[in-house]
Every structure is written in structure tokens, then in C-alpha cells.
């Protein structure tokens, strides 16, 4: 058997249309198989979604925990707002009384003038 001297090449547009048609047929066939078994398909999609969501959720949890741990100094603090009718001298009295408590480590009074 003799081999041909010239090999006829197909045009690029024809090859692209053939490739596109082949892929379109594959997609339609795959979708048809997926639609034939909707329960199995939905369970597979759910498993894939969970498998993708777990690492993302863990990453978000770790970043939030690390951010909270970085700004937390370990000490409890309490902010006390007094009524605007209380005078500065009375506020200083309250602050000194709170400072005498053994459970309180430090008291910092911010007067109305300092806050503005």
C-alpha cells in the first residue's frame, strides 16, 4: 500500500467547529445522565459543597480567633458612664471609692470636659 504524497489538511474553522460540537454533545450527555438520577446528583453536589465550605469556614474561624486574641490583653475592664447631672467632685468621690475596692486594680476618671 502506498502512502499518499500529499496529506489534505482541514481548515482551522472546521476543526474548531468539530471540537465545539464534540464538547457540546458531551455536556448534553452528562446533563442527561445527571437528570436521570436527581437524588444522587443532589447528594453529590451537597458533598462537594460541604467539602469546599469546610476549609473556607476553618480559615475564617482561625483569622477571627487570631484577630480577637491579638487585641485581647487578658484583663477584664469596665466602663462606667455617670449621669450628666453629677458634678465632677461627686464623680471623683465615686472614683476614689471604687479604687478602694480590693477587686479593682485601677480607676481612670474622664471628666465631661476631658471627654469633649
matplotlib code that plots the C-alpha trace (Angstrom):
import matplotlib.pyplot as plt

x = [0.0, 1.3, 1.2, -0.3, 2.1, 0.0, -2.0, -5.1, -5.3, -8.7, -9.3, -9.0, -12.6, -13.8, -11.5, -12.8, -16.5, -15.8, -14.2, -17.1, -19.7, -17.9, -17.8, -21.5, -22.5, -20.5, -22.2, -25.7, -25.0, -23.6, -26.6, -28.9, -27.2, -27.4, -31.1, -31.9, -30.9, -31.7, -31.3, -27.8, -26.9, -28.1, -26.3, -23.1, -23.5, -24.1, -21.0, -18.9, -20.3, -19.5, -16.0, -15.4, -17.1, -15.2, -11.7, -13.1, -15.1, -12.0, -9.9, -12.4, -12.6, -8.8, -8.5, -11.2, -9.8, -6.3, -7.6, -9.5, -6.6, -4.3, -6.3, -7.3, -4.9, -6.4, -7.7, -11.3, -12.3, -15.5, -16.6, -19.0, -21.0, -22.4, -25.5, -24.8, -26.3, -23.5, -20.8, -17.1, -16.4, -19.1, -17.6, -14.1, -15.6, -17.2, -13.9, -11.9, -14.5, -14.2, -10.4, -10.5, -12.2, -9.8, -11.3, -10.5, -6.9, -7.1, -9.7, -9.4, -11.8, -12.6, -14.5, -17.0, -14.5, -11.8, -14.3, -15.2]
y = [0.0, 3.4, 6.3, 9.5, 12.1, 15.0, 15.0, 17.1, 19.4, 20.6, 24.3, 25.7, 26.8, 23.2, 21.8, 24.3, 23.6, 19.9, 20.4, 22.6, 20.2, 17.3, 19.2, 20.3, 16.7, 15.6, 18.3, 17.4, 13.7, 14.4, 16.6, 13.9, 11.3, 13.8, 14.5, 10.7, 10.4, 13.7, 12.3, 11.0, 14.2, 16.5, 14.4, 14.6, 18.4, 18.6, 16.6, 18.8, 22.0, 20.8, 19.7, 23.2, 25.1, 23.4, 24.7, 28.2, 28.1, 27.0, 29.7, 32.4, 31.0, 30.9, 34.5, 35.8, 34.0, 35.3, 38.8, 38.7, 37.2, 39.9, 42.7, 41.0, 41.8, 39.2, 41.7, 42.5, 46.1, 48.0, 51.4, 53.4, 56.3, 58.7, 60.9, 64.3, 65.9, 64.5, 67.1, 66.5, 66.4, 63.8, 61.8, 62.0, 60.7, 57.7, 57.0, 57.1, 54.8, 52.3, 52.5, 51.3, 48.1, 45.2, 43.7, 46.9, 47.2, 50.8, 53.6, 56.2, 59.1, 61.0, 64.2, 65.8, 68.4, 65.8, 63.7, 66.6]
z = [0.0, -1.0, 1.3, -0.2, -1.3, -0.1, 3.1, 2.9, 5.9, 7.1, 7.6, 11.1, 11.3, 10.5, 13.3, 15.8, 14.9, 15.3, 18.7, 19.8, 18.6, 20.4, 23.7, 23.3, 22.8, 25.9, 28.0, 26.9, 27.5, 31.0, 31.9, 30.7, 33.0, 35.9, 35.4, 35.3, 38.9, 40.7, 44.3, 43.7, 41.8, 44.6, 47.2, 45.2, 44.8, 48.6, 49.4, 47.1, 48.6, 52.1, 51.1, 49.7, 52.6, 55.4, 54.6, 54.0, 57.3, 59.2, 57.6, 58.6, 62.2, 62.5, 61.2, 63.5, 66.6, 65.8, 65.4, 68.7, 70.6, 69.3, 70.7, 74.0, 76.8, 79.2, 81.8, 82.4, 82.2, 82.9, 81.7, 83.9, 82.5, 85.0, 84.6, 83.2, 86.4, 88.6, 89.4, 88.9, 92.6, 93.1, 90.2, 91.8, 95.1, 93.3, 91.5, 94.8, 96.5, 93.6, 93.8, 97.4, 96.4, 96.5, 93.3, 91.3, 90.1, 88.7, 88.2, 85.5, 85.6, 82.5, 83.2, 80.9, 79.8, 79.0, 77.0, 74.7]

ax = plt.figure().add_subplot(projection="3d")
ax.plot(x, y, z, "-o")
ax.set_aspect("equal")
plt.show()
